[in-house]
Amino acid sequence: MNTHNASTPQVDNSVTHQQALCSTYKGAPALLTDMYELTMVDAAILAEKKTGKPVASRASTFEIFSRRLPNERRYGVVVGVGRFLDQLQDFRFTDNHIDYCRDFLSEDTLEWMRNYRFTGSISGYREGELYFPGSPILTIQGTFAECVVLETLALSILNHDSAIGSAAARMSAAADGRTIIEMGARRTHEESAVAAARAAYIGGFTSTSDMAAGYRWGLPIGGTAAHAFTLLHTTDKQADEKEAFRNQVAAMDTNTTLLVDTYDITQGVANAIEVAGPELGGVRIDSGDLGVLARQVRQQLDSLGAHNTHIVVSGDLDEFSIAALRAEPVDAYGVGTSLVTGSGAPTAELVYKLVEVEGQAVAKRSSHKETRGGAKQGFRTARDTGTMVSEIITPMGAPEPDTGTLQCEKLTIDYVVDGVVQDDLPTLDDARELLYNNLRQLPWEGLSLSRGEPAIPTEFQGF
C-alpha cells in the first residue's frame, strides 16, 4: 500500500508588521500567550516594585489537569508534552514582541520580557500515558510571572494533541490491529495537521499522508492517488480508467493501491486486476456502503485470483463506523475529518490552575470549577495480571502509597529541572508503545465506545 518509511488596543496592518507577526510562530512562540497573562505579570511586577514584597517572584505551582473526561469517555491520552517542551526552549520575547506590547505594559515589565527565561521545573505524565479526572498531567513550578505566561501555550498544545491522541486511541482500538492511516491534513489548519499526525501516531495510527509531519517527526508516510488522477485520463469525452491504473502501476509498481470507485466499482476492480495482475497490493473504496462493498469486492478479488490484494476503505470514518466494519473483509482504514475536527476529537478539557504559593496549597472554590490545592504526583495500581485498578494522587514528594497486594507504579517523571530540559526523555515510539500497553491493561469496560464512567477511579490521599 505504498507506506514509507494578542489582542491589543490597536491593530497594525502594515506589511512589515504582519511579517513580524508571521515570524512569531516560527521558532519564537512567546506571543502564543493570552493578553491577560501579560497584564497579570505587569500588575504583579508593579506591585512588587511598590511594596518591596514578593509578588511576581513568589514561588508558585501550576497544574494541568481535567475535571472530567469529554463526552463521558472512559479515558484520555496524554499527548503534546514533547511539543510543549520544544516550544518552551524557544520561548523568548523578541524586540518586535516587546515593541508590540509597549502601549499597554510598563517599562519594568517590558524589561522583564526582554530577559525572560524559564528557570523553573516541570514534571508530569509521559506521553502515551492515560489520564482520568484529577490526574496531575503536568506540574509547572517557578515564579508566578515565569509560569503564568506559559498557560496558553501549554493548554493550546496539550488540549489539541491530547484530544487527537485520545480519539486516535479509540479508533485504533476499534480497528483491532488493522492498519489505520491518518488522512486529515486537508480538513484542518496546516500546522494543526502536522501536530494531529504526530498525536495520531502515538494513538496507534500506522502512517500519515501529511508530508510535513513525516519530515518533521520521522513518521511513516503513505499515499497513492486520488480520483483526480483517474479523471485526468479522459480523452474525447471517454474515460480511460485502465490507462490511469497503468500509469500509476508503472510509477509505483504493483504494490500500490488503486482507487476503484471513480466510476463503476465492479468494473474498477476488474480493470485494476487486468492492469496490475493478481499481485496488486490493494484497492481503495472511498464511498458508498463500505461494509456491503467490501464484501462484494473481496468476493470479486478472490474470484480473480487476487487473494492477497488488500481492501482499504476511507470516507468520513470514525471509531463507531470502524467498529461496525470489524466483521467485514477490510484490511486498512483511512481516517481524516473525524480525527482532526471537534466532532471526533472534542477538546480534552484540560485546565491550567495555580495550586500552590510559597509551599501553601491554594484552591479555587467556584461552583462546578473547584480545584484541589497543592502540588501533586500520580501513581497507578494494578492486579498481578496487569489489569488497572485505580489512580492514586498524593502530595508531591510523599512516599509511595501503601497499596497492599496491588502493584503500584509512579506515573510522574521530571521533564525540566531548574530550567534545564532533562536528557533521555521518552521518544515518540516510547509513547506509542506505552499507550499500546496501557490499553491492554484497561478493564474490559474501559475500551467501550459508549458513554460511561471513567475506566478506573481516581483516589486522593494525603490532602
N, C-alpha and C positions, 0 to 999 in steps of 0.2 A: 504494500500500500504506500510505497514511497515515503517512509518515515526516516528522517535524518536527524544521523546524529548532527487694599485695606480701605476699608472705607476711610476717606479723608474729607476735610472740608471742601477741597477743590479738586477738580479733575483736569489734568494737563493732557491734552490730546495731541501734542506735538509729536512728530515722528521720532525725534531724539528721545523724548520721554518714554514713548511706547517701546522703543528698542531697549531702553534701560530696564523697563519692567519685564520684557521678554527674557532678558538675561538673568533676571532674578531667579527664575525657576530652573536654570541650568547650572547646577553646582553651587547655588547660593540661595538656600531655602529660607533665610531668616524672615522674609516678609510673608511666608506662608503662616501668618500669625494674625489672629483677630485683633482689631484695634484696641479692644478693652484690655488685652494683656499688656500692651504698652502703656496705656493710661493708668492702669493699676501700678505698674512699675514706677511711672512718673510720680504718682501720689506718694508711694512708699519712699522713694528716694528723697523727695522734698520734705516729707515728714521726718525722716531720719536726719536730714540736714538741720531742720528747725529745732528738733528736740534733743539731738545728740544721742538718742536711744536707737537701738537696732530696730529697723522695720523692714526695709528691703533686704537687709542682710541677715534676717532671722533664719535660723536653721529650720527647714521645712521639709515635709514629706508629702508628696502627691502620689495618688494611686489610680491606676486604670483598672476598672472592673465593670461588670454588668450586673444591674439589679435583677434582671430577668432575661430569659432567652427569647429571641424574637419568634412570634407566631407559635409560641408554646412548643418550640422544638426541644429535642431531648438532650442536645449537647451543642457546644460551639467549639470551633477550632482556632487556636492562636496562630495567626499569620500576620506578618508585616514587621516583626521586630528587627529583622535584618535590614530591611529598607529604612526603618527609622534610624537605626544606628549609623547607616551610611550617610543619611541626611544630617544627623547630629554632628558628624565630624566636619561638615561643611557649613554649619550654622554660624554665619558671620554677617554682621551688618556692614555693608559697603558704604562708601561715601555717597553714592546715589541713593541708597536706602535712607541714610541719615538726613540728606537734604530733603527728601520726600516727606519726612516726618517733622521737619523743623517748625512748621506752622502750629503744631498742637502739642509739642513736647518741650520741656525745659532744656536749657543747655546742659544741666547736670545729667539728665537722662540721655541726651544725645552723646555725651562723653562716655557714659556707661555703655551705650550701644557700641561705640567705637572700639571699646576694649573687651567686648563680650567674648567669653569662652566658657563653655560648660565645665565646671570643676568638680561637680558632684558625683554621685554614684547612682547606678541603675541596676536593679535586679528584677527577676521575673521568670515567667514560664518560658520554656523552649518553644520555638515554632514547631507546629505539629502536635503540641500538647492539647488536650481537651480542656475546656473551661466550662464552669457552671455558675449559677448566680452567686455572686460574692467572691469568686476566685480573684486573688490579687495578681492579675495578669502581668502588670508592670508597676514597679515602685521606683519613683524618681526622688532622690534626696539631694539637697543642696540648699543654697539660699533661696528665699522666697522669689526674688527677682529672676534668678537664673533658671528656676524651674517653671515659673508660671508662664513664661513666654514660649514654652515648648508644648503647651496644651493643644493648640490647633494642629500643629504638625503631627504630634503623636496620635491624636484621635483621628485625623483625616486618613492617615496611613493605616492604623490598626482597624478602624471601623470598616474601611473599604476592603482591605485584604482579608480580614477575618470573616467578613460576610461572604466573600467569594470562596474562601477556603472551606467554610462550613457548607456552603451549597455544593461545592465540588465533592466534598467527602460524602454527602448524601447521594449524589449522583453516581459516584464511583462504587459505593456500597450497593446501589440498585443495579449497577452493571454486572455485579457478581463476577469480577475477574476479567471481563471482556474489555477490549481496547476502547478507550474513550478519548476523543480528540477535542481540544479546545479550539473553537472557531468563532469567537465573539468580537474580534477586533473591529469589525465594521459596524458594530452596534453600540459603541461607547466612545468616549474621549480617547484620543490616541495614546496618551500616557496612562490612562486607566486601563487600556487594553494590555499594555505591557505588564503592568502590575497584576492584572487579573490572570494573565497566563502563568506568571510565577506562582500566584496563590493556587491556581488550579492544579499545577504540577505537584505542589505539596499535598493538595487534596486528593491526589491519586490519578489525575489525568495522565495519559500516556505521552501526549505530544501537544504542540500548539501549531496553528497555522501562521502565527504572527512572527514575522522575520526579526523584528526589533527585539522581541522577547527572547527568541532563540539566540540572537547575537549577544544581548546584554547579560543574560543569565545562564547561557550554556544549556538551554532546554532542547530536547529533541523536537524537531520541526517536521511537519508533514503537509503535503498538498499536491494536487494534480491539475485538475481543470474544472471550470465552471460551464454553465450552459452556454455562455457567450462563445466559447471555443467551438462548440458543436454548431451553433447558429452561424458562425463565421463561414463555415463550409457550405454555403448556399450559392449556386450559380444558376442564372436564368430561371429564377424562382423555384429551383429544385433543390431540396435539402439533400446533402450527401453525408449522412451520419457515419457511414463506413470510412469515408475519406478522413473525417475528423479523428476517428479512432485510429486509423492507420498512422496518421501524423503524430498522434500522442504516443502510440506504442513505439514508433521509430525514435522518438526523442527520449522516452523514459523506460523502454523495454517492456516486456510482458508482465513484469511485476507490478505495473501501475494499476490504478483503479479507474475504471471507465464509468462516467456518469450516463446512465442508460434511460433516464426518463424525460429527456428533452421532448421527444415525440411520443411514439407508442412504446411502452416499456417492454412488451414481449418481443417486438421487432428489435428493440435496442439491445436486449440480451443476446438475441440471435446474431445480430451484427457484431457485437463485441467478441463473441466466441469465434465467429467466422474470421475476423481480422486477427485476433491475438492467439487463438487456439485455446485448448482446454487448460493450459497452464497459466491463464490470465490470473493476475494477483487478486483483483477484486472488482466488484461492480458497486456503484453507489445509487441509492434511491433517495430522492430529496423531497418527495411529495406524495400525497395520497394516503390511503390506509396502510400504514407501514407494516403492520402485522400480517395482513392479508397478502400484500405484495411480496413480503419477504418469503412467505411460504410458497407462493407461485413461482418466484424467481429461483428459489432453491430447487424446486422440482424440475424447472426448466434447465438449470445449470447441470444438475445431475444427469438429466436425460441426454445432455450434450457431452457428457464425459468430463465436465469441469467440476469434479467433486471437491477440489481443494480451493476453488475460487471463493474468496470471502465476500460476504454481503455487508456493506456499510450503509447505515441509514442516518439521515440528518433531516432537519426541518422542525424548528421550534420544539425541540425535545427538552424535557425537564426530568427530575427524578421520578415523577409519577408515571410519565409515559415510558421512561426507560424500564421501570419495574414492570409495567404492563407488557413489555416486549420480551421479558426474561425467558418465556417459554417458546419464543419464536426463533427461527434459524438466523439470528442476527449475530454477526461476528464483531462489529465495531459500531460505535455511535459517534456522531459529530454534534457537539453542543455549542450553541452560541448565545442567542438573546437571553434565554432564561438564566444563564450563568452570570452574565456581566451586567444585567439590569436589576432594578429593585424588585421585579416580580419574582425572580428566582432566588435572589441574594439580598434579602432585606438587610438594612443596617444591623450590625452586630449589637447595637445599643450600648456601646461602651461609653463610659464617662471618665472624666479626669478630675479627681477631687482632692482637696487638701485634707489630710487625715491626721497630721501631727505637726506641732510647732514647738521648737525647743524641747523636744522629748515628751511633750504633753499631748495626749490624744485630743483631737478636736473633731466634732461631728456635726453635720447638717441635720436639722430636725424637721425640715419642710415636709408636709403631708405627701406621702407616696414617693418622696425623693430623699428619704433618710439615708444617712451614711453611717458606717461604723468606724469610729476613730482608731488611730494607732497604726503604725507600720506593721505589715503582716508578711507571713510566709505560708506556703501551701504544702500539704502532704496528701498522698493518695493511699488508701488502704485497699487490700485485695486478699482474696482467699488463696489457698495454696494452688488452686487451679489457674490462678491469674485473673479470675473474674473480679472486676472492680466492685467495691462495696460502698466507699464514701470518700468525700474530700474533707480534709480537716484543715482549718485555718487557725494558726496560732500567732501570738505576737512575734515580731521579727527578733531572731536571736534566741528564742525559747528552745528548750530541749525537745528532741523528737517525742511526739506524744506516745503514751503507752496504749498500744492497740491490741494487747493480749496475743492471741494466736494469729491475728491477721498480719499479713505483710504490710510494711509501711515504706513508702518511697517519698523522699523530699523532691518537690517539683521546682522550687525556686533556685535559680542559679545567678551568679554575678555576671553582669554584662559590662558595666563600666565601674571602675573604682578610682576615685579622686580624679575624674576627668579622662581617664585612660581606658579606651575600649580594650577588653581582655583578648588574649590570643586563644586560639583553638576553640572558637565558638562553633555551635552546630552549623553544618552546611545544609544546603537545600535537600540533598539526598538524605542527610540525617533526619531532617524534619519530615520528609516523606515517609521514611521507614518508621519513625516514631508514631506518626498518625496511623499507619497501617497496623502496627502492633496494638495501639490504643483501641482501635475499632474492634479488633479481635477480642479484646478483654472487656468490652462493654457487656453488661447484662443483655440478654437477647432482646428485651423490650426497648433497649436504648437505640437499637437500629431501626425501630419502627418509623415509618414516614408519617404516621398520623400524629395529630397534636396530643400532648400529654405532659406529664410531669418530667422534670429532668431525670436522666438515666440513673444518676446517683445523688444522694442528698449532700448538702454542704453543712458541715458542723463547725461552729466557732468555739474554741476552747481557750481559756485564759484571759478572756476580756471581761 
